[in-house]
Amino acid sequence: MATVQAALWARSTRQAALCLVMPIQQRLVRVGDVIEEFEKVRRHEFRRVLKAVLADIADGAHSLNELDFAQECRLRGLPEPSRQHVCRLSGGRVYLDVRWDKYGVALEVNGAGHEALDVALRDEVRLIDLQSAGDAAIPLSVLTLRCDPDPFFAALRRLLVARGWQP
């Protein structure tokens, strides 16, 4: 399968992760098929990392930014969230990037595509609808994730604790 071959020919683990996540996110291939093909790979320097990446993709991470967010949460000992959580809001059915069901916390990872006016408006309405339904709804800019994530994750930890999480 070309998806796995592209990942194995990549120059870095980051590039390899992109080769895996892109065709799955675009629904060109199914994650189960990619995992099945990847299981045939017995030896490769990226094998362990890519196996973990595929587990996150299978769990619902649909972009490098979402993969990075998951890694940052693990590094900080935060609980595992559900991904691509489906809910009904005023605008219909939506998929949330991340949700901690037990604590009523939803998070959207906003990359460059969220800067367009129509997308930003939909995002803002979605966050208000989530707040109205009782969730703490949080946007996370990729710039924050890349440039200075520590204050954000400290605040996220405080929010999860305030909502009942016990580290």
C-alpha positions as CSV (number, residue, x, y, z in Angstrom):
1,M,0.0,0.0,0.0
2,A,1.4,3.4,-1.1
3,T,0.5,5.1,2.2
4,V,2.8,2.8,4.2
5,Q,5.5,2.9,1.6
6,A,5.5,6.7,1.7
7,A,5.8,6.7,5.5
8,L,8.7,4.2,5.3
9,W,10.6,6.3,2.7
10,A,10.1,9.5,4.7
11,R,13.2,11.3,6.0
12,S,11.8,12.0,9.5
13,T,9.2,10.6,11.8
14,R,7.3,13.8,11.4
15,Q,7.2,13.5,7.7
16,A,6.3,9.8,8.0
17,A,3.4,10.7,10.3
18,L,2.1,13.2,7.8
19,C,2.3,10.5,5.1
20,L,0.1,8.3,7.3
21,V,-2.4,10.9,8.5
22,M,-3.1,12.7,5.2
23,P,-4.7,10.0,3.1
24,I,-6.7,8.7,6.1
25,Q,-7.9,12.2,7.0
26,Q,-9.0,12.7,3.3
27,R,-10.7,9.3,3.4
28,L,-8.6,8.0,0.5
29,V,-7.8,4.9,2.6
30,R,-9.2,3.3,5.7
31,V,-7.1,3.3,8.9
32,G,-7.7,-0.4,9.4
33,D,-6.2,-1.2,6.0
34,V,-3.2,0.9,6.7
35,I,-2.7,-0.7,10.1
36,E,-3.0,-4.2,8.5
37,E,-0.4,-3.3,5.9
38,F,1.9,-1.7,8.5
39,E,1.8,-4.9,10.5
40,K,3.8,-6.5,7.7
41,V,6.7,-4.2,8.4
42,R,9.0,-6.1,10.7
43,R,12.0,-3.8,10.9
44,H,12.3,-0.1,10.3
45,E,13.8,2.7,12.4
46,F,10.5,4.5,12.6
47,R,8.4,1.4,13.3
48,R,7.7,2.0,17.0
49,V,6.9,5.7,16.6
50,L,4.6,5.0,13.6
51,K,2.8,2.2,15.3
52,A,1.9,4.7,18.1
53,V,0.9,7.3,15.4
54,L,-1.4,4.8,13.8
55,A,-3.0,4.0,17.2
56,D,-3.7,7.7,17.7
57,I,-5.1,8.0,14.1
58,A,-7.3,4.9,14.7
59,D,-8.5,6.6,17.9
60,G,-9.6,9.6,15.9
61,A,-6.7,12.0,15.5
62,H,-7.1,13.5,12.0
63,S,-4.2,15.9,11.6
64,L,-0.6,16.4,12.7
65,N,-1.8,19.1,15.1
66,E,-4.2,16.6,16.8
67,L,-1.4,14.1,17.0
68,D,0.9,16.7,18.6
69,F,-1.9,17.7,21.0
70,A,-2.3,14.0,22.1
71,Q,1.5,13.8,22.6
72,E,1.6,16.9,24.7
73,C,-1.3,15.6,26.9
74,R,0.6,12.4,27.5
75,L,3.8,14.2,28.3
76,R,2.0,16.2,31.0
77,G,0.1,13.2,32.4
78,L,-3.4,14.5,31.4
79,P,-6.2,11.9,30.9
80,E,-6.8,10.4,27.5
81,P,-9.7,12.2,25.8
82,S,-12.1,10.8,23.2
83,R,-11.5,12.1,19.7
84,Q,-13.8,13.1,16.9
85,H,-16.7,13.0,19.4
86,V,-20.0,13.3,17.6
87,C,-22.7,15.6,19.1
88,R,-25.8,17.5,18.0
89,L,-25.8,21.2,18.3
90,S,-27.9,24.0,16.8
91,G,-26.1,23.7,13.5
92,G,-26.6,19.9,13.3
93,R,-24.2,17.1,13.9
94,V,-20.6,18.1,14.6
95,Y,-17.4,16.3,15.3
96,L,-15.3,17.7,18.2
97,D,-11.6,17.2,17.9
98,V,-11.2,16.3,21.6
99,R,-13.6,15.7,24.5
100,W,-13.2,14.6,28.0
101,D,-16.7,13.1,28.5
102,K,-16.3,12.5,32.2
103,Y,-15.4,16.1,32.9
104,G,-17.5,18.0,30.3
105,V,-14.5,19.6,28.6
106,A,-14.4,19.9,24.8
107,L,-11.4,21.2,22.8
108,E,-11.0,22.2,19.2
109,V,-7.5,22.4,17.7
110,N,-7.6,25.3,15.2
111,G,-5.1,25.3,12.4
112,A,-4.7,27.8,9.6
113,G,-8.0,26.7,8.0
114,H,-9.9,28.1,10.9
115,E,-8.9,31.6,10.2
116,A,-11.3,32.0,7.2
117,L,-14.2,34.2,8.3
118,D,-17.0,31.6,7.6
119,V,-15.1,28.9,9.4
120,A,-14.3,31.2,12.4
121,L,-18.0,32.1,12.7
122,R,-19.0,28.4,12.7
123,D,-16.3,27.7,15.3
124,E,-17.5,30.5,17.6
125,V,-21.2,29.4,17.4
126,R,-20.2,25.8,18.0
127,L,-18.2,26.8,21.2
128,I,-21.2,28.9,22.4
129,D,-23.5,26.0,21.8
130,L,-21.2,23.6,23.7
131,Q,-21.0,26.1,26.6
132,S,-24.9,26.3,26.6
133,A,-25.0,22.5,26.8
134,G,-22.8,22.6,29.9
135,D,-19.4,21.9,28.4
136,A,-16.3,23.9,29.0
137,A,-15.4,24.6,25.3
138,I,-11.9,25.6,24.5
139,P,-10.3,26.6,21.3
140,L,-6.6,25.8,20.9
141,S,-4.7,27.7,18.2
142,V,-1.9,25.8,16.5
143,L,0.3,28.9,17.2
144,T,-0.2,28.4,20.9
145,L,0.6,24.7,20.5
146,R,3.8,25.4,18.6
147,C,5.1,28.6,20.3
148,D,4.2,28.5,24.0
149,P,2.1,25.5,25.1
150,D,3.1,25.4,28.7
151,P,0.7,28.1,30.0
152,F,-2.2,26.6,28.0
153,F,-1.6,23.1,29.3
154,A,-1.3,24.4,32.9
155,A,-4.6,26.1,32.5
156,L,-6.2,23.0,30.9
157,R,-4.9,20.9,33.9
158,R,-6.5,23.4,36.3
159,L,-9.8,23.2,34.4
160,L,-9.8,19.4,34.4
161,V,-9.1,19.3,38.1
162,A,-11.9,21.9,38.7
163,R,-14.2,19.6,36.8
164,G,-13.4,16.5,38.9
165,W,-10.2,15.0,37.5
166,Q,-7.8,13.7,40.1
167,P,-4.2,13.5,38.8
